[in-house]
Amino acid sequence: MKLVRRISLFVIISAALLAAGGYTALKAEQFFYPNRYPQKENAAPGSQTDLTKEEQVIEAAAEEIPVVTADTKYLVEEVNLTQGIVNEKEESVPVKYIGLDREGMLEELKSYDENPPLTELEQGFETIELTAFSKDRVVICKYYKEKEEKGFYLMVADHFIVVYEEDKQTLYMNTDILLESLQESLQAEIMQGKYIESESELYNFLESYSS
């Protein structure tokens, strides 16, 4: 009986020593080879893993920013403020808009609003705005207002032709037309203040002599 107890005690002690040795060896290996056993806990803020995840999120977000493409549906709404009429038409996307995001489009339209073409001014152009923007559809709204016919005066400032309203006090427009580039008889008229009867006549003159 005593022999059986000694054998059992010996087995228990051996098993305990073996388990302790195995645990110690595992901990030692984890200490000296930490990357062999990847941690399941969340990466601490600022760690390499955390930074990599942030970069991936940023890249994914950048890819999702909508931009204008050649396939984007481009709609132009023309609003006649005087008559309250809205005319909508689909046009080809202007090449200069392709590749732009919303902010880029707003910058382009701001530039257009500040320097509209003469043809637009002739139609009573007031302003332009972006009313819808996505990669599939862009809507531009142009506002026009019919103006009463009024006269203008062509005058000179620093050798360039300038346009004043009928009161000769209110500047209507600067131009890039040099006085010296005109015929002498026309120069004389303008130096004295050449009267233009209507807006259409004014724009015909500017189109004829603009460089």
HELIX and SHEET records of a PDB file:
HELIX    1   1 LYS A    2  PHE A   32  1                                  31    
HELIX    2   2 PRO A   34  ARG A   36  5                                   3    
HELIX    3   3 GLN A   48  GLU A   64  1                                  17    
HELIX    4   4 VAL A   95  TYR A   97  5                                   3    
HELIX    5   5 ARG A  102  GLU A  114  1                                  13    
HELIX    6   6 LEU A  118  GLU A  122  1                                   5    
HELIX    7   7 LEU A  179  SER A  181  5                                   3    
HELIX    8   8 GLU A  184  GLN A  192  1                                   9    
HELIX    9   9 GLU A  199  TYR A  209  1                                  11    
SHEET    1   A 4 ILE A  85  GLU A  91  0                                        
SHEET    2   A 4 LYS A  73  ASN A  80 -1                                        
SHEET    3   A 4 ARG A 137  TYR A 144  1                                        
SHEET    4   A 4 PHE A 125  PHE A 133 -1                                        
SHEET    1   B 4 LEU A 171  LEU A 178  0                                        
SHEET    2   B 4 PHE A 160  GLU A 165 -1                                        
SHEET    3   B 4 PHE A 152  ALA A 157 -1                                        
SHEET    4   B 4 LYS A 194  ILE A 196 -1                                        
END                                                                             
